[in-house]
Amino acid sequence: MIQTVIRFESSQCSSGYEPVYVGEGLLSLLDETSESGFTIPNNWLTELRARGPEIVRTLPLGHDSGLFMRFATLPYDPEAYQTFTDDFGRLVPPLSSNELPTKVQIPALGSGTLPVLAVAAFHSIIRSALGMPADVEPTWVGAFRRAYSFVPDTNRDSDEPVKGFDDQFFFLAGEPVFPDPMQHLRALIEAGTTATIETDPKSKRPSLVLRLANLMVAIALQTVKHLSGDDEAAGVKLLQCKQCGNYFNVGPGTGRRSRAMFCSRRCQNQPTYQVKKSRKERQR
């Protein structure tokens, strides 16, 4: 069977991200969907933008096979999304080197805007796909999710090409809005993944190489892969680290035993370090 290789490189601001108010456009957008009867707190009417120009390249999937679960288990909270973005970068990074908004046009918001409500709407889709409770979802998140689709509208009457961040598909107003989260994720993956057959220079064997457009597509792919049951059938399980709470795979091909309790040697040694530190403090 041909080997499948996933290649994904993202960008991240080393000085973190800060919320910038974009409320006027968002409120106008939600008014157009006839969703009313609630007041949206101001911290939800923001976009997370880079604090400075220091952008580094990262491999967020390299050591985090459970990144999708870390995202799914976040609370519906703008501060939680900011922390996640500080750690892994934006779900869809803008084109420019300093991560300023550029291409994507959202009605009433202007080009390049990735509002916190869009992050929460995608969060809601991932949680729905995983069968997680929906009763904790704020009303305005559902309203935004119903107003937008995260994939291109292939049924549009217009012949104008759909563009995203450097042809990376993002989300568009109106149809199609997928009621089934799995259908939504599959469409997002198809739009944001390119596949090529490449020969490994060492083994000389062909591999199916999947290149992912952005972190949103990467999280969607991890989610669908987890739900497919392929890992479970191969004896691979997803566990949560008892020290840091991160998720990691164990079993065949992962380099970790199925009874592992920690995601890394650092986490494994942390309890011992804390015991020794406390002992030294008591001896002072």
N, C-alpha and C positions, 0 to 999 in steps of 0.2 A: 504494500500500500504506500502511495506517495506521501511523503512527509509534508505537513503544513507548518509554515513559519509565519508568525505575525510580526510585522515590523512597524513600530510606531515611535516617532520622536516628537516631543511637544516643546513648548516654550513656557518660561515662567519668569516672573519678575522677582529678582533676588531680594528686593526691599519690600515685597508684599503688595497688597492691594487695599484700596480704600473705597468706601461707598460714595458715589456722586449722585445727587438728586436728579431724577429725570421724570418727576411726577406728572408734569403737565401733559406730556405726550402719552403716558400710560393711562391716565384718567380719561383722556379723550378717546383712546383706543377702546377701553372697556365700556365707555358710554355707547360706542357704536355697536356693541354686541348685545345691547339691551339687557345687560346684566346689572342689576341694581339692588338696593336694599341693604347694603353694607358699606362700612367705611374702612378704607385701606390705611393702615398705619404708615407713616412717612418712611420708616426704615425699610418697607417693602417696595417703595417707589424709587429705588436706587439702582445703580449699575456699579459693579466692581471694576475699578480701573487701576492700572499700575501706578504705584507711588513714585516711581522713577524710571529712568531709561535703561537700567541694568537688567538685561534679559539674558537668561541662560537656557541652554538646550537640555532637556531632561528625557529620561526613559521611564515614565511612570508605571509601565507594566512590567518592567524588568524584574522587580523584586516584590511585586504586589499582585498576586493572582486573585486576591479578594478585594480589589479596589472597588468593584461594583457594589459589594456588600457594605463597605465602609460608606459609600455614597448613599446607599439605600437606607441605612440605619441612622443617618443624620436626622435630627429633629427638624421640623418645619420652622426654621429660624434663620433670619438673614445673617446673624453672627456665625452660625454653624457653616453656612455657605462661604462666608468670608474666610474662615479658618481652613476649610477644604481647598479653596482657591489659593490661599497662601502656600499650602503644602504641595499642590499639584498643578497650579495654573488654571486658566479659564477653560471652560468646557469647549469653547470655540474661540481661539485666539485671533485677534485682528491681524491683518497683513503686515502693518508697519513695524519697524524694528523696536519702537518704543511702546508698542501695543496700544496705540491710540486707535479709536474706531475708524474704519475706512469704508468698506464697500456695502455691506448688507443694508438694504433699505427696508425699514419697518414703517408702515404708515403712522404718521403723527409723532414719530420718534427721531427720524433722520437715519443717516447711514451708520452702520457698525455697532448699534446699541445692543448689548446683551444684558437686559434687566434682570434683577434678582428674581422677579416673577417668572421669567423664562427658565431660570435654573430650577426654581421650585416646581414648575410645571413638568419639566423633564424628570425631576426627582419623583413626582407623583406617578409618572408613567412607569418608572423602574419599580417602585413599590407595588403598583398594581400588578405588574407582570409577575412579581415574586409572591403575590398573594398576601401582602402585608396589610394591616388594618388601614382603612380609609377614613375612619371617623375622626382622626386627628388632623386631617387636612383643612387648612383655612379656606373659607368660602371663596376668597378672591383668587386663590391658586387654581381652584376648579374652573372659575370663570375665565382665567387666562388660558388654561389648557383647552377649554372648549373653543376659544377664539382663534387659536393658532395650531398649525400643524408643523412638525419638525422636519418634514420632508418636502420635496418639490411637488407642486400640483401638476401632475402630468395630464390632467384633463382640462387644462385651461384653454380658452378660446384664442388667447393671444399667442402669436408666434415668437414673441420676445423670449430669448433664452433666460433660464433661471440661473442666477449667479449667487454665490455665497462668498465666503472668505477665500479668494483665489480659487473659485470654483468648488469650494467646500460647501456642501448643502447645509443650510441652517434651518430656519423655519419661515413659513409664509402665512399670511392671513387667509382665513376662509377654508374652503374645501381643498383636499379631502381631510376631514378630521376623523381619525380612526377610533371607534369605540373600543376595539380590542387592542390592548397595549402590545401584545405580541406582534400583531399586524403592523403596528406603528414602528416597533423596534426593527422588524425585518426590513421594512421599507427604508428606514434610516441607514441600516447597515449596507443595503444594496446601493444606496445613493452615495455613501461615504467610504466605500471600499473599492480598491483596485486590485486585481489578481493577475499575477504573472507566473510563468513557469521558469525557474532559474536552476542552473546546475551548480551544485556545491563544489567549490574549487578543490576541496580536499578529497571528499568521497566520490566525486564525479557523478553523484546521483541527482536526479531532478527533484526539485521541491516546489510546492505550491506556495508562493509568497503573497501574503495579504498585507497591503499597505493601507493604513487607516488615516482618514482625513483629519480627525481631531479627537479630543478626549471624550466628547459626547458619543461619538461612534464607538470608541474603545470600550466605554462602560456598557453601551448597548450590546456589543459583541460578547463581552464577558457574561452578561446577564443571560443572553440566549444560549450560550455555550453551557452555562451552569444548568439551565432548565432542560436542556436537551437530554441530560442523563448520561452523556458519553463518558464523562469523568467518573461518575459513580460506577458505571459498567466496567471501567478499567481499574476499579479499586481505589480511585482518588477521592479523597474527602476534603471538604472545606471546614476548617476549625478556627476557633478564635483564641488568640494568644492570651494566656492567663496573666501576663504582665502588662502589656500595652493595649490589649483589646483589638489589635489588628487581625485581619483574617488571612489565612494562609492554607495552601494545599499540602496534604500529606499522602503518602502512598507511592505506588510504582511511578518511577520517572521524576519524582519531585525532589529527591535527595533527603526526604524526611520520613521517619518511621510513622506508622499510622497511630502510634500512641504518643506522639510528640505533643507537648503542652505549650511550647514557646515558638515564636516565629523566627527567632534568631539567637545566636549565642549570647549577644548582648543582653537580651531579655532573660535568657536562661540564667545568666550570672548576676542579674540585678538583685534578686532576693538575698543572695550570699553577700553581695557588696553592701546592701543596706544593713544586714545583721552585723557585719564587721564594723561598719561606720557607727552604728548605735553603741556597740561594745566599747569602741575607742572613746566615744563621747562620755560614756558612764565612768570610764576610768580616769577622766580628767579631774 
